[in-house]
Amino acid sequence: GAPRLATDPAAVPDVWTAGPAEVYSGQAKRVLCMLKDDPAGFDAGLEEELLALREQRDGEEERRLAMDRASEKAGKDQLALRKRVEEVQEKERLRTVTELLYLKVCARFKKLQVPLIPPLKEGGDVKFGGVDLKGLTTDIYSEDALQLVREHLFRIIGQEGSNSVLGDIAIVRLALFQVGQVYALSSLFGYYLRRGDSRYQL
């Protein structure tokens, strides 16, 4: 069936945070402010930032082609410096696009009233406190699929299966590389699990 909304007000923290990652680019910070203070304008603001990045990329490509035509007159040091600048600009643009797409995903979770875990500090401690994580489990997957989710999660973090995803643990200690591993291994798994679960219920 379709996901049910976590309508219990206690399930949503008073101060909503955009998940465990932090954004650093000016574009992403502006969009994050819109997500918190002006949700109605979020989608338009995000699309505007993506369009500006595309125009910036196209402009840099035109300048690069023009400089390539004049490259015969440039020295090796100048060419190496220009290439390095282009690489840095491309990496910054890629990071900005990644942050914007991350916020787009966070916005969908916010619309579903699903609370996200707070930003990870150095050391990787995640304090769940009294946050209700029901919206990430039974409100999305069937009970049969949840058992697969549990086994998948504990297999990734190196623990044996359990009857409860978190049990009575209030703090889960994960190294930052483990968190990245969980995200990477879980994205594709979650996609196919959701597809399979939906087909099974049909």
LUMVEX-276212 format. One record per residue (C-alpha): residue in three letters; x, y, z. Coordinates in steps of 0.1 Angstrom, whole numbers, plus 5000, padded with zeros to 4 digits. Layout:
<sites>
ALAXYZ/...
</sites>
This chain:
<sites>
GLY500050005000/ALA501050374999/PRO503250505028/ARG501250645057/LEU502050975072/ALA503550995107/THR500851235119/ASP501751215156/PRO503251565165/ALA505551395190/ALA507251215161/VAL508551535146/PRO511251735165/ASP510452105172/VAL513552205153/TRP513652015121/THR517151925108/ALA518151815074/GLY519551485084/PRO523151375094/ALA525051575067/GLU525951945067/VAL525852165037/TYR528752415030/SER528052584997/GLY526352914997/GLN523752794973/ALA522852494995/LYS522752715026/ARG520252945009/VAL518052664999/LEU518252505033/CYS516952835048/MET514052835024/LEU513352475033/LYS513052575070/ASP511452925066/ASP509652925033/PRO508852565023/ALA506352684996/GLY509252844977/PHE511752564982/ASP511252374949/ALA511452694928/GLY514552814948/LEU516352484943/GLU515552474906/GLU516852834903/GLU520152734919/LEU520552434897/LEU519852644866/ALA522452904877/LEU524952624881/ARG524252494846/GLU524652844831/GLN527852884851/ARG529152554837/ASP528152644801/GLY529952984805/GLU533052814817/GLU532952574788/GLU532752854763/ARG535753034780/ARG537652704780/LEU537152654743/ALA538253014736/MET541352964756/ASP542052634739/ARG542252814706/ALA544853044721/SER546652774740/GLU549552764715/LYS550653104728/ALA550453004765/GLY553352844784/LYS553252504801/ASP552952664835/GLN550052874825/LEU548252574810/ALA548852364841/LEU547452644863/ARG544452684841/LYS543752314842/ARG544052304880/VAL541552594883/GLU539152414861/GLU539352094882/VAL538752284914/GLN535752474899/GLU534252144887/LYS534751974921/GLU533052264938/ARG530152264914/LEU529751884918/ARG529651924956/THR527152194954/VAL524851994931/THR525251694955/GLU524151914984/LEU521152054966/LEU519951704956/TYR520451594992/LEU518251875004/LYS515651774978/VAL515551434993/CYS515351585028/ALA512451795017/ARG510451485007/PHE511151335042/LYS509951655058/LYS506751655037/LEU506051305050/GLN506751425085/VAL509551175089/PRO512151295115/LEU515851265104/ILE518651185128/PRO520651495139/PRO523951595123/LEU526851355130/LYS529651505152/GLU533151385152/GLY533251035166/GLY529950935150/ASP527650935180/VAL523950945171/LYS521651035199/PHE518050935191/GLY516651045224/GLY512851035223/VAL512551075186/ASP509950835171/LEU511450645142/LYS508250475133/GLY507950675101/LEU511150515088/THR509950155094/THR506350045098/ASP504950345080/ILE506950255049/TYR507549885049/SER505349585057/GLU506249365087/ASP507649095064/ALA509949345047/LEU511149485080/GLN512849155090/LEU514949185058/VAL515749545068/ARG516849445103/GLU519149165090/HIS520649395063/LEU521349665089/PHE522949445114/ARG525049265087/ILE526449595076/ILE527449725111/GLY528849385121/GLN526249275146/GLU524148965147/GLY520448985140/SER518049105167/ASN514349125174/SER514549505173/VAL516449745151/LEU517649945180/GLY516349765210/ASP517049955242/ILE520150125228/ALA519950505231/ILE523250585215/VAL524650395184/ARG528350435179/LEU529450425143/ALA532650545127/LEU532050795099/PHE533250545073/GLN530750295086/VAL527950555082/GLY529050605046/GLN529150225041/VAL525550195055/TYR524350475031/ALA526050325001/LEU524949965007/SER521450055018/SER520350274989/LEU520150014962/PHE518949754987/GLY516049984998/TYR515050054963/TYR514649684953/LEU513149594987/ARG510449864982/ARG509749744947/GLY509449384958/ASP507449464988/SER504949674968/ARG504549394942/TYR504149134969/GLN501349324985/LEU499549374952/
</sites>
